[in-house]
Structures are given as structure tokens and as C-alpha cells.
Amino acid sequence: MARRSGNASSWFGGSTTKARATQSDLLELQNNEQLDALSEQVSMLKSLTMEIDTEVREQNTFLENMGATFSGAGEALGKTMTALDAMAKRSGAKFAVAILAIIVLLFLLVWWAFKYAHPS
């Protein structure tokens, strides 16, 4: 038997080089597919974070408006309590207690209406 000189590619007619090139092309194709999938996931996450940002801004606006509303209601209740105190000093205590009870009931009714009108 005669020995051939040279590398393995001479034995197989350069097929080793072709196999390496094909494997490299296959790895490049797989890499590109994974990059595309990753890019798609990043786009979805970006879209989701933008939606979350919009929702948070809307909720903050709603809370600011609600805070202003309750602040106004607190001021009105404070004025009412001052007026009731002045009235209680002038007239009987039973009448003042009845008015106070009515105000408390109205406040609870408004609170209940807001609570169930805007469920969380």
C-alpha cells in the first residue's frame, strides 16, 4: 500500500473545507434567527413598558384629581363643623348632635358611592 502525502482534504477532494464552510453558514443562520427572535421580544417588552407608562400617567392624573376633590370636601366639612359648633353654642345640644349625625351619614354615603363607582 502506498501512502499519500498531504492533509485530509487531499484524501476527500477538499470536502473538509466545504463541510467547515457549510457548518459556519449553518451557525450564522441559526445566530441570525436567534437575533431576530430576541429583537422581537425586545420590541414586545418596549411596547409593554410604554403601555405601563401610559397607564401610570393616567392613574396619577386620576389620583391628583381625586385628591383635589377630597381636599375640597375636607374644607367644606371643616366649615360645616365650625358652623355646627357655633350653632351648638347658641342652641340646644340635641339639635347639634342630630345635624352632626346627618352630616356624618351624608359623608359616609358619598364615600360609599365613590368607592363602588370606581372599583380598583
C-alpha positions as CSV (number, residue, x, y, z in Angstrom):
1,M,0.0,0.0,0.0
2,A,1.2,3.4,-0.9
3,R,0.9,6.3,1.5
4,R,-0.4,9.5,0.3
5,S,1.2,12.7,1.3
6,G,-0.7,15.8,2.3
7,N,-3.6,16.6,4.5
8,A,-7.0,15.1,4.9
9,S,-8.6,17.4,2.3
10,S,-6.5,15.9,-0.4
11,W,-7.9,12.5,0.6
12,F,-11.5,13.6,0.2
13,G,-11.1,16.2,-2.5
14,G,-11.5,19.3,-0.3
15,S,-14.7,18.2,1.4
16,T,-13.4,19.1,4.8
17,T,-13.2,22.7,3.8
18,K,-16.6,22.6,2.3
19,A,-18.0,21.0,5.5
20,R,-16.5,23.7,7.6
21,A,-18.0,26.4,5.3
22,T,-21.4,24.7,5.4
23,Q,-21.2,24.4,9.2
24,S,-20.2,28.0,9.5
25,D,-23.1,29.1,7.3
26,L,-25.5,27.0,9.4
27,L,-24.2,28.6,12.6
28,E,-24.6,32.0,11.1
29,L,-28.1,31.2,10.0
30,Q,-29.0,30.0,13.5
31,N,-27.4,33.1,15.0
32,N,-29.4,35.4,12.8
33,E,-32.7,33.5,13.6
34,Q,-32.0,33.9,17.4
35,L,-31.1,37.6,16.9
36,D,-34.5,38.1,15.1
37,A,-36.3,36.3,17.9
38,L,-34.5,38.4,20.5
39,S,-35.3,41.6,18.6
40,E,-39.0,40.6,18.5
41,Q,-39.0,40.0,22.3
42,V,-37.3,43.3,22.9
43,S,-39.9,45.1,20.8
44,M,-42.7,43.4,22.7
45,L,-41.1,44.5,26.0
46,K,-40.7,48.0,24.8
47,S,-44.4,48.1,23.8
48,L,-45.4,46.7,27.1
49,T,-43.4,49.3,29.1
50,M,-44.8,52.1,27.0
51,E,-48.3,50.9,27.8
52,I,-47.4,50.6,31.5
53,D,-46.1,54.2,31.4
54,T,-49.3,55.5,29.8
55,E,-51.4,53.6,32.4
56,V,-49.3,55.0,35.3
57,R,-49.6,58.6,34.0
58,E,-53.4,58.2,33.7
59,Q,-53.7,56.8,37.2
60,N,-51.5,59.6,38.6
61,T,-53.8,62.2,36.9
62,F,-56.9,60.4,38.3
63,L,-55.4,60.3,41.8
64,E,-54.4,64.0,41.7
65,N,-58.0,64.9,40.7
66,M,-59.4,62.7,43.4
67,G,-57.0,64.3,46.0
68,A,-58.2,67.8,45.0
69,T,-61.8,66.6,45.3
70,F,-61.3,65.2,48.7
71,S,-59.3,68.3,49.8
72,G,-62.3,70.4,48.8
73,A,-64.7,68.1,50.6
74,G,-62.4,68.3,53.7
75,E,-62.5,72.1,53.6
76,A,-66.3,72.0,53.3
77,L,-66.6,69.6,56.2
78,G,-64.4,71.8,58.3
79,K,-66.6,74.8,57.6
80,T,-69.6,72.8,58.4
81,M,-68.1,71.6,61.7
82,T,-67.3,75.2,62.6
83,A,-70.9,76.3,61.8
84,L,-72.2,73.4,63.8
85,D,-70.0,74.3,66.7
86,A,-71.3,77.9,66.6
87,M,-74.9,76.7,66.4
88,A,-74.4,74.2,69.3
89,K,-73.2,77.1,71.4
90,R,-76.3,79.1,70.6
91,S,-79.0,76.4,70.7
92,G,-79.6,73.0,72.3
93,A,-77.1,70.2,72.1
94,K,-79.7,67.7,70.8
95,F,-80.2,69.7,67.7
96,A,-76.4,69.9,67.0
97,V,-76.0,66.2,67.6
98,A,-78.8,65.5,65.1
99,I,-77.2,67.8,62.5
100,L,-73.8,66.2,63.0
101,A,-75.2,62.7,62.6
102,I,-76.9,63.7,59.4
103,I,-73.6,65.2,58.1
104,V,-71.7,62.1,59.0
105,L,-74.2,59.9,57.3
106,L,-74.1,62.0,54.2
107,F,-70.3,61.8,54.2
108,L,-70.4,58.0,54.5
109,L,-72.9,57.8,51.7
110,V,-70.7,59.9,49.4
111,W,-67.6,57.8,50.4
112,W,-69.5,54.6,49.7
113,A,-70.7,55.9,46.3
114,F,-67.1,56.9,45.3
115,K,-65.8,53.5,46.5
116,Y,-68.2,51.5,44.4
117,A,-68.3,53.9,41.4
118,H,-64.6,53.5,40.8
119,P,-63.7,49.9,41.8
120,S,-59.9,49.1,41.9
